[in-house]
Amino acid sequence: MTIGEQIQTIRISKGFTQEYLAELLNVSRQSVSKWELGVSHTKGY
């Protein structure tokens, strides 16, 4: 199970929408979606 799948599984088990989780974490809903899909990569500074 990927980290994105784990985020989605836990989010759904808690009854959270992507939008609500994003608000809790102070990020955009699009970021949560990208995390779950595995398309978001951190920048290596």
N, C-alpha and C positions, 0 to 999 in steps of 0.2 A: 504494500500500500504506500503510495507516494505521500509526501507532506501535504500536497493539495487535496488529495482524497481524504486525508485525516482531518484537515481543516473543515472540509465540507461535511463529513460525517458528524463531527462534533457540533458544528454549527446547526445542522438539521436536528440533531438529537436534543439540543437546547431550545429548539423552536425559533431560532434567530433567522432573520432574513439577511441577505448580503448587505443590505442597506443599514440594518441595525448593527451588525457586527462592525461595519465600517465606521459608524458613528462612535461606537465604544472605543475603537482603536485610533480614532481621529485620522482616518485615511479615506480615500474615495471608494465608492462602491465598485468602481472599475478595478481598483487595486485588488480587492477581495476576489473578484471574478478571475483576474489574471493569476492570483495565487492558486486558486482552486483548479484552474486549467493548466497550471504549470508553465505559463508563458512569460511570467515576470522574473526577471533576473536582477540581482543587485549589482550595482556598479563597483568595480574593484578600484578603489581610490588608492 
